[in-house]
């Protein structure tokens, strides 16, 4: 195995990480994994989830859509890394991502079509606990695998 392997980011990932400016501000200390790109992405997830929780009824759907858009890119980014690293439990990890996105899409549709704001707010409230567990288990294993195998999340030369 090479001493170090870097990932070349897609334009969407570059835009996302530039927007996050690799800041982990707002991410609870116990969710920091010590990998700057991952921590910044997780901070944005937490910030957008919090914005949805705080949104008034008129702004809730837009806030939920912004969180869903971030989360779709966030999960695709992690899945690409896991595939590139040959990370063993990547299918289980990606399965959790797919389930969260499927539930979020179904709830989002109920909010949009039936004004089911209570259901949308319940999902947003429950996601915080799911995310804490996911970061401490699935993402911690992924970042540990990166470190153990010399993978770094820096922009590789084109």
DAPE-V522287 format. One record per run of one state. SS is the DSSP state (h for helix, s for strand, l for the rest). FROM is the first residue (numbers start at 1). LEN is the number of residues. Records with the same first field share a line. If there is no record, write none. Layout:
BEGIN
SS = FROM-LEN, FROM-LEN
END
This chain:
BEGIN
l = 1-4, 8-3, 21-8, 32-4, 55-2, 86-4, 115-2, 149-2, 156-3
s = 5-3, 151-5
h = 11-10, 29-3, 36-19, 57-29, 90-25, 117-32
END
